[in-house]
Amino acid sequence: MNSQMKGLQKVAENLCRKVERGIWAVSGSLKFEELPYQEHKINLNDRVFITERSVNGKKELFELHYDTKLQKLLDIFLVS
């Protein structure tokens, strides 16, 4: 379990670095899709994105919350 948490923390840190460089300037294999639904937002300035990655053929889906006022990544959730 502890190694799983370390792995998720590493993924979160990696995604944070990429998102903080600029949500639209991300290079590589990550593609972001914005969710337009209000119920997914943490606050009024929140923009919610989903992205996925594949590890050893297994897809992982992430939900990212980006605050447009602070220009900062608020949170990352592992969806599946």
Gaussian input, Z-matrix of N, CA and C with variables (Angstrom, degrees):
# hf/3-21g

backbone

0 1
 N
 C     1     B1
 C     2     B2     1     A1
 N     3     B3     2     A2     1     D1
 C     4     B4     3     A3     2     D2
 C     5     B5     4     A4     3     D3
 N     6     B6     5     A5     4     D4
 C     7     B7     6     A6     5     D5
 C     8     B8     7     A7     6     D6
 N     9     B9     8     A8     7     D7
 C    10    B10     9     A9     8     D8
 C    11    B11    10    A10     9     D9
 N    12    B12    11    A11    10    D10
 C    13    B13    12    A12    11    D11
 C    14    B14    13    A13    12    D12
 N    15    B15    14    A14    13    D13
 C    16    B16    15    A15    14    D14
 C    17    B17    16    A16    15    D15
 N    18    B18    17    A17    16    D16
 C    19    B19    18    A18    17    D17
 C    20    B20    19    A19    18    D18
 N    21    B21    20    A20    19    D19
 C    22    B22    21    A21    20    D20
 C    23    B23    22    A22    21    D21
 N    24    B24    23    A23    22    D22
 C    25    B25    24    A24    23    D23
 C    26    B26    25    A25    24    D24
 N    27    B27    26    A26    25    D25
 C    28    B28    27    A27    26    D26
 C    29    B29    28    A28    27    D27
 N    30    B30    29    A29    28    D28
 C    31    B31    30    A30    29    D29
 C    32    B32    31    A31    30    D30
 N    33    B33    32    A32    31    D31
 C    34    B34    33    A33    32    D32
 C    35    B35    34    A34    33    D33
 N    36    B36    35    A35    34    D34
 C    37    B37    36    A36    35    D35
 C    38    B38    37    A37    36    D36
 N    39    B39    38    A38    37    D37
 C    40    B40    39    A39    38    D38
 C    41    B41    40    A40    39    D39
 N    42    B42    41    A41    40    D40
 C    43    B43    42    A42    41    D41
 C    44    B44    43    A43    42    D42
 N    45    B45    44    A44    43    D43
 C    46    B46    45    A45    44    D44
 C    47    B47    46    A46    45    D45
 N    48    B48    47    A47    46    D46
 C    49    B49    48    A48    47    D47
 C    50    B50    49    A49    48    D48
 N    51    B51    50    A50    49    D49
 C    52    B52    51    A51    50    D50
 C    53    B53    52    A52    51    D51
 N    54    B54    53    A53    52    D52
 C    55    B55    54    A54    53    D53
 C    56    B56    55    A55    54    D54
 N    57    B57    56    A56    55    D55
 C    58    B58    57    A57    56    D56
 C    59    B59    58    A58    57    D57
 N    60    B60    59    A59    58    D58
 C    61    B61    60    A60    59    D59
 C    62    B62    61    A61    60    D60
 N    63    B63    62    A62    61    D61
 C    64    B64    63    A63    62    D62
 C    65    B65    64    A64    63    D63
 N    66    B66    65    A65    64    D64
 C    67    B67    66    A66    65    D65
 C    68    B68    67    A67    66    D66
 N    69    B69    68    A68    67    D67
 C    70    B70    69    A69    68    D68
 C    71    B71    70    A70    69    D69
 N    72    B72    71    A71    70    D70
 C    73    B73    72    A72    71    D71
 C    74    B74    73    A73    72    D72
 N    75    B75    74    A74    73    D73
 C    76    B76    75    A75    74    D74
 C    77    B77    76    A76    75    D75
 N    78    B78    77    A77    76    D76
 C    79    B79    78    A78    77    D77
 C    80    B80    79    A79    78    D78
 N    81    B81    80    A80    79    D79
 C    82    B82    81    A81    80    D80
 C    83    B83    82    A82    81    D81
 N    84    B84    83    A83    82    D82
 C    85    B85    84    A84    83    D83
 C    86    B86    85    A85    84    D84
 N    87    B87    86    A86    85    D85
 C    88    B88    87    A87    86    D86
 C    89    B89    88    A88    87    D87
 N    90    B90    89    A89    88    D88
 C    91    B91    90    A90    89    D89
 C    92    B92    91    A91    90    D90
 N    93    B93    92    A92    91    D91
 C    94    B94    93    A93    92    D92
 C    95    B95    94    A94    93    D93
 N    96    B96    95    A95    94    D94
 C    97    B97    96    A96    95    D95
 C    98    B98    97    A97    96    D96
 N    99    B99    98    A98    97    D97
 C   100   B100    99    A99    98    D98
 C   101   B101   100   A100    99    D99
 N   102   B102   101   A101   100   D100
 C   103   B103   102   A102   101   D101
 C   104   B104   103   A103   102   D102
 N   105   B105   104   A104   103   D103
 C   106   B106   105   A105   104   D104
 C   107   B107   106   A106   105   D105
 N   108   B108   107   A107   106   D106
 C   109   B109   108   A108   107   D107
 C   110   B110   109   A109   108   D108
 N   111   B111   110   A110   109   D109
 C   112   B112   111   A111   110   D110
 C   113   B113   112   A112   111   D111
 N   114   B114   113   A113   112   D112
 C   115   B115   114   A114   113   D113
 C   116   B116   115   A115   114   D114
 N   117   B117   116   A116   115   D115
 C   118   B118   117   A117   116   D116
 C   119   B119   118   A118   117   D117
 N   120   B120   119   A119   118   D118
 C   121   B121   120   A120   119   D119
 C   122   B122   121   A121   120   D120
 N   123   B123   122   A122   121   D121
 C   124   B124   123   A123   122   D122
 C   125   B125   124   A124   123   D123
 N   126   B126   125   A125   124   D124
 C   127   B127   126   A126   125   D125
 C   128   B128   127   A127   126   D126
 N   129   B129   128   A128   127   D127
 C   130   B130   129   A129   128   D128
 C   131   B131   130   A130   129   D129
 N   132   B132   131   A131   130   D130
 C   133   B133   132   A132   131   D131
 C   134   B134   133   A133   132   D132
 N   135   B135   134   A134   133   D133
 C   136   B136   135   A135   134   D134
 C   137   B137   136   A136   135   D135
 N   138   B138   137   A137   136   D136
 C   139   B139   138   A138   137   D137
 C   140   B140   139   A139   138   D138
 N   141   B141   140   A140   139   D139
 C   142   B142   141   A141   140   D140
 C   143   B143   142   A142   141   D141
 N   144   B144   143   A143   142   D142
 C   145   B145   144   A144   143   D143
 C   146   B146   145   A145   144   D144
 N   147   B147   146   A146   145   D145
 C   148   B148   147   A147   146   D146
 C   149   B149   148   A148   147   D147
 N   150   B150   149   A149   148   D148
 C   151   B151   150   A150   149   D149
 C   152   B152   151   A151   150   D150
 N   153   B153   152   A152   151   D151
 C   154   B154   153   A153   152   D152
 C   155   B155   154   A154   153   D153
 N   156   B156   155   A155   154   D154
 C   157   B157   156   A156   155   D155
 C   158   B158   157   A157   156   D156
 N   159   B159   158   A158   157   D157
 C   160   B160   159   A159   158   D158
 C   161   B161   160   A160   159   D159
 N   162   B162   161   A161   160   D160
 C   163   B163   162   A162   161   D161
 C   164   B164   163   A163   162   D162
 N   165   B165   164   A164   163   D163
 C   166   B166   165   A165   164   D164
 C   167   B167   166   A166   165   D165
 N   168   B168   167   A167   166   D166
 C   169   B169   168   A168   167   D167
 C   170   B170   169   A169   168   D168
 N   171   B171   170   A170   169   D169
 C   172   B172   171   A171   170   D170
 C   173   B173   172   A172   171   D171
 N   174   B174   173   A173   172   D172
 C   175   B175   174   A174   173   D173
 C   176   B176   175   A175   174   D174
 N   177   B177   176   A176   175   D175
 C   178   B178   177   A177   176   D176
 C   179   B179   178   A178   177   D177
 N   180   B180   179   A179   178   D178
 C   181   B181   180   A180   179   D179
 C   182   B182   181   A181   180   D180
 N   183   B183   182   A182   181   D181
 C   184   B184   183   A183   182   D182
 C   185   B185   184   A184   183   D183
 N   186   B186   185   A185   184   D184
 C   187   B187   186   A186   185   D185
 C   188   B188   187   A187   186   D186
 N   189   B189   188   A188   187   D187
 C   190   B190   189   A189   188   D188
 C   191   B191   190   A190   189   D189
 N   192   B192   191   A191   190   D190
 C   193   B193   192   A192   191   D191
 C   194   B194   193   A193   192   D192
 N   195   B195   194   A194   193   D193
 C   196   B196   195   A195   194   D194
 C   197   B197   196   A196   195   D195
 N   198   B198   197   A197   196   D196
 C   199   B199   198   A198   197   D197
 C   200   B200   199   A199   198   D198
 N   201   B201   200   A200   199   D199
 C   202   B202   201   A201   200   D200
 C   203   B203   202   A202   201   D201
 N   204   B204   203   A203   202   D202
 C   205   B205   204   A204   203   D203
 C   206   B206   205   A205   204   D204
 N   207   B207   206   A206   205   D205
 C   208   B208   207   A207   206   D206
 C   209   B209   208   A208   207   D207
 N   210   B210   209   A209   208   D208
 C   211   B211   210   A210   209   D209
 C   212   B212   211   A211   210   D210
 N   213   B213   212   A212   211   D211
 C   214   B214   213   A213   212   D212
 C   215   B215   214   A214   213   D213
 N   216   B216   215   A215   214   D214
 C   217   B217   216   A216   215   D215
 C   218   B218   217   A217   216   D216
 N   219   B219   218   A218   217   D217
 C   220   B220   219   A219   218   D218
 C   221   B221   220   A220   219   D219
 N   222   B222   221   A221   220   D220
 C   223   B223   222   A222   221   D221
 C   224   B224   223   A223   222   D222
 N   225   B225   224   A224   223   D223
 C   226   B226   225   A225   224   D224
 C   227   B227   226   A226   225   D225
 N   228   B228   227   A227   226   D226
 C   229   B229   228   A228   227   D227
 C   230   B230   229   A229   228   D228
 N   231   B231   230   A230   229   D229
 C   232   B232   231   A231   230   D230
 C   233   B233   232   A232   231   D231
 N   234   B234   233   A233   232   D232
 C   235   B235   234   A234   233   D233
 C   236   B236   235   A235   234   D234
 N   237   B237   236   A236   235   D235
 C   238   B238   237   A237   236   D236
 C   239   B239   238   A238   237   D237

   B1=1.4542
   B2=1.5301
   B3=1.3256
   B4=1.4515
   B5=1.5249
   B6=1.3386
   B7=1.4668
   B8=1.5266
   B9=1.3369
   B10=1.4642
   B11=1.5201
   B12=1.3174
   B13=1.4633
   B14=1.5213
   B15=1.3394
   B16=1.4594
   B17=1.5175
   B18=1.3357
   B19=1.4587
   B20=1.5168
   B21=1.3322
   B22=1.4623
   B23=1.5218
   B24=1.3272
   B25=1.4594
   B26=1.5271
   B27=1.3251
   B28=1.4662
   B29=1.5270
   B30=1.3257
   B31=1.4650
   B32=1.5236
   B33=1.3341
   B34=1.4665
   B35=1.5218
   B36=1.3216
   B37=1.4645
   B38=1.5226
   B39=1.3244
   B40=1.4620
   B41=1.5248
   B42=1.3273
   B43=1.4622
   B44=1.5248
   B45=1.3243
   B46=1.4735
   B47=1.5172
   B48=1.3222
   B49=1.4673
   B50=1.5185
   B51=1.3265
   B52=1.4648
   B53=1.5230
   B54=1.3132
   B55=1.4613
   B56=1.5207
   B57=1.3123
   B58=1.4594
   B59=1.5252
   B60=1.3228
   B61=1.4657
   B62=1.5193
   B63=1.2721
   B64=1.4685
   B65=1.5063
   B66=1.3176
   B67=1.4602
   B68=1.5253
   B69=1.3250
   B70=1.4629
   B71=1.5181
   B72=1.3209
   B73=1.4588
   B74=1.5231
   B75=1.3025
   B76=1.4554
   B77=1.5179
   B78=1.3107
   B79=1.4612
   B80=1.5163
   B81=1.3032
   B82=1.4516
   B83=1.5118
   B84=1.3160
   B85=1.4574
   B86=1.5227
   B87=1.3258
   B88=1.4630
   B89=1.5229
   B90=1.3096
   B91=1.4636
   B92=1.5235
   B93=1.3102
   B94=1.4562
   B95=1.5195
   B96=1.3257
   B97=1.4652
   B98=1.5240
   B99=1.3269
   B100=1.4631
   B101=1.5218
   B102=1.3278
   B103=1.4607
   B104=1.5242
   B105=1.3250
   B106=1.4638
   B107=1.5306
   B108=1.3117
   B109=1.4609
   B110=1.5245
   B111=1.3285
   B112=1.4602
   B113=1.5297
   B114=1.3281
   B115=1.4677
   B116=1.5302
   B117=1.3314
   B118=1.4645
   B119=1.5231
   B120=1.3315
   B121=1.4589
   B122=1.5277
   B123=1.3366
   B124=1.4597
   B125=1.5256
   B126=1.3431
   B127=1.4646
   B128=1.5314
   B129=1.3227
   B130=1.4664
   B131=1.5231
   B132=1.3336
   B133=1.4604
   B134=1.5234
   B135=1.3099
   B136=1.4572
   B137=1.5272
   B138=1.3215
   B139=1.4606
   B140=1.5175
   B141=1.3263
   B142=1.4571
   B143=1.5232
   B144=1.3259
   B145=1.4546
   B146=1.5181
   B147=1.3261
   B148=1.4550
   B149=1.5222
   B150=1.3012
   B151=1.4563
   B152=1.5176
   B153=1.3017
   B154=1.4569
   B155=1.5139
   B156=1.3108
   B157=1.4536
   B158=1.5150
   B159=1.3200
   B160=1.4560
   B161=1.5176
   B162=1.3210
   B163=1.4562
   B164=1.5150
   B165=1.3270
   B166=1.4691
   B167=1.5242
   B168=1.3238
   B169=1.4561
   B170=1.5196
   B171=1.3191
   B172=1.4668
   B173=1.5238
   B174=1.3384
   B175=1.4638
   B176=1.5239
   B177=1.3304
   B178=1.4608
   B179=1.5184
   B180=1.3228
   B181=1.4618
   B182=1.5278
   B183=1.3505
   B184=1.4561
   B185=1.5203
   B186=1.3247
   B187=1.4607
   B188=1.5257
   B189=1.3377
   B190=1.4592
   B191=1.5158
   B192=1.3211
   B193=1.4649
   B194=1.5235
   B195=1.3309
   B196=1.4617
   B197=1.5231
   B198=1.3362
   B199=1.4638
   B200=1.5248
   B201=1.3309
   B202=1.4636
   B203=1.5255
   B204=1.3209
   B205=1.4656
   B206=1.5308
   B207=1.3221
   B208=1.4664
   B209=1.5281
   B210=1.3311
   B211=1.4662
   B212=1.5263
   B213=1.3310
   B214=1.4539
   B215=1.5232
   B216=1.3073
   B217=1.4473
   B218=1.5222
   B219=1.3369
   B220=1.4626
   B221=1.5180
   B222=1.3378
   B223=1.4566
   B224=1.5186
   B225=1.3248
   B226=1.4618
   B227=1.5197
   B228=1.3297
   B229=1.4568
   B230=1.5201
   B231=1.3288
   B232=1.4549
   B233=1.5218
   B234=1.3321
   B235=1.4645
   B236=1.5197
   B237=1.3199
   B238=1.4729
   B239=1.4977
   A1=111.06
   A2=117.19
   A3=121.45
   A4=110.94
   A5=117.37
   A6=120.12
   A7=110.81
   A8=117.54
   A9=121.08
   A10=110.51
   A11=117.16
   A12=121.38
   A13=110.89
   A14=117.03
   A15=120.65
   A16=110.34
   A17=116.39
   A18=120.71
   A19=111.90
   A20=116.99
   A21=121.23
   A22=111.13
   A23=116.82
   A24=120.33
   A25=110.06
   A26=116.81
   A27=121.14
   A28=110.61
   A29=116.73
   A30=121.32
   A31=109.91
   A32=117.06
   A33=121.22
   A34=111.03
   A35=117.26
   A36=120.76
   A37=110.96
   A38=116.41
   A39=121.13
   A40=110.74
   A41=117.12
   A42=120.94
   A43=110.98
   A44=117.14
   A45=120.58
   A46=110.89
   A47=116.62
   A48=119.89
   A49=110.68
   A50=116.81
   A51=120.24
   A52=111.61
   A53=116.92
   A54=120.19
   A55=110.67
   A56=117.38
   A57=120.20
   A58=112.51
   A59=118.80
   A60=121.10
   A61=110.85
   A62=116.09
   A63=121.28
   A64=109.23
   A65=115.83
   A66=120.11
   A67=111.63
   A68=117.63
   A69=120.50
   A70=112.34
   A71=118.48
   A72=121.59
   A73=112.77
   A74=117.61
   A75=120.29
   A76=109.51
   A77=114.89
   A78=119.22
   A79=108.59
   A80=115.70
   A81=119.87
   A82=111.57
   A83=115.18
   A84=120.36
   A85=114.09
   A86=118.94
   A87=120.08
   A88=111.14
   A89=115.76
   A90=122.39
   A91=106.96
   A92=115.87
   A93=121.24
   A94=110.71
   A95=115.45
   A96=121.88
   A97=106.68
   A98=116.14
   A99=119.57
   A100=110.53
   A101=115.79
   A102=121.89
   A103=108.12
   A104=118.28
   A105=120.98
   A106=114.45
   A107=117.66
   A108=120.72
   A109=111.99
   A110=116.85
   A111=123.12
   A112=112.59
   A113=118.15
   A114=120.54
   A115=113.09
   A116=117.47
   A117=120.47
   A118=112.28
   A119=117.62
   A120=121.32
   A121=112.17
   A122=115.37
   A123=122.12
   A124=109.86
   A125=117.02
   A126=122.06
   A127=109.30
   A128=118.02
   A129=121.85
   A130=113.35
   A131=117.61
   A132=121.73
   A133=112.66
   A134=116.85
   A135=122.69
   A136=111.85
   A137=115.91
   A138=122.06
   A139=105.76
   A140=116.61
   A141=121.55
   A142=108.93
   A143=114.98
   A144=121.65
   A145=109.23
   A146=115.47
   A147=120.27
   A148=107.27
   A149=115.12
   A150=121.89
   A151=107.48
   A152=116.37
   A153=119.61
   A154=109.37
   A155=114.33
   A156=120.97
   A157=107.42
   A158=116.02
   A159=121.67
   A160=109.14
   A161=115.29
   A162=121.78
   A163=107.21
   A164=115.87
   A165=121.43
   A166=111.71
   A167=116.60
   A168=121.84
   A169=114.74
   A170=118.06
   A171=121.57
   A172=108.64
   A173=116.68
   A174=120.98
   A175=110.80
   A176=114.55
   A177=121.67
   A178=107.56
   A179=116.85
   A180=123.16
   A181=108.90
   A182=116.33
   A183=122.22
   A184=110.36
   A185=115.92
   A186=122.90
   A187=107.11
   A188=116.63
   A189=122.13
   A190=109.78
   A191=116.49
   A192=122.51
   A193=108.09
   A194=115.83
   A195=122.97
   A196=109.43
   A197=117.17
   A198=122.43
   A199=108.71
   A200=117.03
   A201=121.45
   A202=112.23
   A203=117.88
   A204=120.72
   A205=110.77
   A206=116.23
   A207=121.40
   A208=112.05
   A209=116.00
   A210=123.46
   A211=110.10
   A212=113.65
   A213=120.91
   A214=109.84
   A215=116.22
   A216=121.62
   A217=108.63
   A218=116.87
   A219=121.27
   A220=112.29
   A221=116.28
   A222=119.31
   A223=110.82
   A224=115.17
   A225=122.90
   A226=106.99
   A227=115.87
   A228=120.98
   A229=109.33
   A230=116.72
   A231=121.85
   A232=106.67
   A233=116.80
   A234=121.20
   A235=110.15
   A236=117.15
   A237=120.75
   A238=111.01
   D1=-42.01
   D2=-178.68
   D3=-63.04
   D4=-39.62
   D5=178.80
   D6=-67.14
   D7=-31.93
   D8=175.76
   D9=-64.01
   D10=-43.79
   D11=179.66
   D12=-64.06
   D13=-40.64
   D14=177.91
   D15=-63.95
   D16=-39.57
   D17=177.83
   D18=-63.70
   D19=-44.18
   D20=178.39
   D21=-65.87
   D22=-37.36
   D23=178.34
   D24=-64.70
   D25=-40.05
   D26=178.66
   D27=-64.09
   D28=-42.63
   D29=177.50
   D30=-62.41
   D31=-45.57
   D32=-179.57
   D33=-61.23
   D34=-43.22
   D35=179.17
   D36=-63.76
   D37=-40.50
   D38=178.78
   D39=-63.94
   D40=-45.37
   D41=178.75
   D42=-65.04
   D43=-39.63
   D44=178.61
   D45=-59.04
   D46=-45.93
   D47=-179.78
   D48=-60.25
   D49=-43.58
   D50=-178.69
   D51=-67.31
   D52=-42.66
   D53=-178.37
   D54=-68.54
   D55=-40.80
   D56=-178.10
   D57=-68.52
   D58=-19.50
   D59=173.65
   D60=-70.01
   D61=-17.81
   D62=-179.78
   D63=137.56
   D64=120.86
   D65=-173.85
   D66=-60.39
   D67=-29.26
   D68=-178.40
   D69=-95.05
   D70=-11.37
   D71=-175.31
   D72=-101.56
   D73=17.30
   D74=-178.59
   D75=-71.34
   D76=127.51
   D77=176.90
   D78=-104.34
   D79=170.86
   D80=179.15
   D81=97.14
   D82=-155.19
   D83=-171.42
   D84=-89.62
   D85=-7.88
   D86=-178.69
   D87=-78.70
   D88=127.67
   D89=176.03
   D90=-120.47
   D91=133.03
   D92=-176.98
   D93=-105.91
   D94=141.04
   D95=174.12
   D96=-125.61
   D97=126.35
   D98=-178.56
   D99=-81.32
   D100=136.10
   D101=175.19
   D102=-93.38
   D103=121.25
   D104=-175.30
   D105=-84.01
   D106=-0.90
   D107=-171.87
   D108=-80.91
   D109=132.69
   D110=-178.75
   D111=-65.44
   D112=-32.34
   D113=-175.32
   D114=-68.39
   D115=-15.22
   D116=178.10
   D117=-85.66
   D118=-14.91
   D119=-173.70
   D120=-76.92
   D121=143.58
   D122=175.94
   D123=-82.70
   D124=-38.88
   D125=177.77
   D126=-147.45
   D127=-179.20
   D128=-175.90
   D129=-66.25
   D130=-28.73
   D131=-178.22
   D132=-89.13
   D133=1.28
   D134=-174.20
   D135=-76.94
   D136=134.74
   D137=167.85
   D138=-116.17
   D139=131.27
   D140=-174.75
   D141=-109.22
   D142=130.52
   D143=-179.92
   D144=-126.31
   D145=152.01
   D146=170.61
   D147=-118.27
   D148=148.75
   D149=176.43
   D150=-149.66
   D151=162.13
   D152=178.41
   D153=-138.89
   D154=160.49
   D155=173.59
   D156=-143.12
   D157=158.93
   D158=177.63
   D159=-115.06
   D160=132.20
   D161=175.91
   D162=-128.09
   D163=116.61
   D164=-178.19
   D165=52.64
   D166=40.57
   D167=177.92
   D168=80.83
   D169=-3.39
   D170=179.66
   D171=-100.79
   D172=125.99
   D173=-179.54
   D174=-86.68
   D175=138.13
   D176=175.08
   D177=-121.31
   D178=132.49
   D179=-178.14
   D180=-108.61
   D181=131.71
   D182=-178.48
   D183=-122.19
   D184=145.13
   D185=173.86
   D186=-112.59
   D187=125.04
   D188=-177.93
   D189=-114.23
   D190=139.18
   D191=178.32
   D192=-116.50
   D193=119.98
   D194=-176.17
   D195=-119.02
   D196=124.11
   D197=179.40
   D198=-87.65
   D199=116.35
   D200=-176.72
   D201=-73.53
   D202=-27.15
   D203=179.25
   D204=-74.64
   D205=-46.69
   D206=179.44
   D207=-81.63
   D208=-16.00
   D209=-174.17
   D210=52.37
   D211=54.72
   D212=-174.26
   D213=-145.79
   D214=144.36
   D215=174.51
   D216=-73.82
   D217=123.94
   D218=-178.01
   D219=-85.68
   D220=-46.33
   D221=-174.66
   D222=-162.59
   D223=156.71
   D224=175.16
   D225=-129.51
   D226=130.95
   D227=178.16
   D228=-119.53
   D229=133.98
   D230=172.39
   D231=-81.65
   D232=115.44
   D233=-177.10
   D234=-86.33
   D235=-47.65
   D236=177.18
   D237=-157.40

